[in-house]
Amino acid sequence: MAGFVCARRRFLAASVGWGSLASLARGSFRATARRPDRDEDWSDLRAAWLDSGAVVNLENGGVQASPRVVDEVFHREWESAQRLPALRLGRDFPAALDAVRSRLAAEVGCGPDEIALVRNTTEGVHNLLQGWRLDRGDRVLTTTQDYWRFHDGLAQRAVRDGIGVDAIRLPVPLERPADVVRLFTEAVGPRTRVVLLCHVVNLTGQILPVAAIAAALRPRGVAVIVDGAHGFGHLTDRVADLGCDAYVTSLHKWIGAPHGTGFLHLRRERIERVWPLFPSPASHRGDIRKFESLGTVASAPFLGIPPALDFWREVGPSVKLARLRWLRDRWLRPAGQLPGSAVLTRTEGEGAGALATISFPGRDVRRMADELLHREDILVRPIIHAEFSGLRVTPNLFNSAADLDRLTAALGRMLG
Ligand SMILES: Cc1ncc(COP(=O)(O)O)c(C=O)c1O
């Protein structure tokens, strides 16, 4: 038995790349003396990612690049799978995946039996929205600013199963946390069974007071599903402390894991009663891995998750967030003073992290984003929503103050 355990440990260490990570990254990005406002403290990190060439990348909201140390593990694992696919994917991958699951569970603060590895937030949340047991006439509460695919998912369930969907219109910019909690508690009705909300609203970057909302709704028996696409790896909350029933994220966003990775955390007592999108054996009804019944998938992206978590931990979650907020303010403060601009993101207190959006009433923001890219070599995201439009700017740790100053200067020229 002991021999087996040792062999298994050796196998896991080799297969998730911890050995080579030690030589590549461990200790190299330690954050002891990094100050958010001192660019020179961050210059070593700039080289931790591949260069984006001439374009200044200020669109790190949709999807992010992985640090090189993560790419390294990804490429090695990809190659290893190519040499003996049946052995690597068929025999070794399930155990390696369980090791990744345990690592994520430790970060979340839950058991490994409450974490499913999924390819992205879309897959995880659709499992929940389509699989949650709801009777005709039951209602789901969300907001008009939740992710559009999940509006589609709820609309499909409404047509198919006769559920009702209510959507709160969040103020822009957002109000104080206590007012936001009240919006949710007042919108819950007698048939509301589930609330779906974002940890961070992708359109404006606003952080929602998820823990307070979950605490207010729990006594009323309403389940809380959190779309954490922009939460995990960006903010510093421990997921278990949020008190939600389910939390889903994409690890190719703020953790910088390979593209096509995410997790679905579902509280143990909820697992049995949620149908998976892809059927699994009846004996797996209470097993979180029923959400992973996809058939053959690539192993390399998932094996790139541990080095991405290591990288994040080495930089330090709160040091990272402080730097991202400083970079945000570097552009948002001057840009908010430009004539004809209006800031859509409330930044006081814990209002926002890296993402922020600014509107230019009367202007076509899609054209503005095109111009920024083609004339100024700056990549940002136009946001077009039924209630507002704007440019969303999302810096990352590889950006410098000069990148943000270049954006404000370009905006000044466009508006001047
Ligand atoms: C709030 C929010 N939820 C979900 C998603 C979907 O993420 P993914 O494409 O990784 O599934 C996004 C994508 O940007 C998002 O912003």
The ligand as a Gaussian input file, in Angstrom:
#p B3LYP/6-31G(d) Opt

LIG

0 1
 C      -19.717000      37.707000     -16.418000
 C      -19.327000      36.634000     -17.378000
 N      -19.849000      35.418000     -17.228000
 C      -19.535000      34.413000     -18.054000
 C      -18.652000      34.588000     -19.073000
 C      -18.329000      33.447000     -19.973000
 O      -17.011000      33.067000     -19.813000
 P      -16.455000      31.874000     -20.709000
 O      -16.507000      32.365000     -22.122000
 O      -15.082000      31.665000     -20.214000
 O      -17.376000      30.727000     -20.497000
 C      -18.076000      35.840000     -19.286000
 C      -17.126000      36.059000     -20.396000
 O      -16.484000      37.055000     -20.542000
 C      -18.425000      36.889000     -18.413000
 O      -17.908000      38.116000     -18.577000

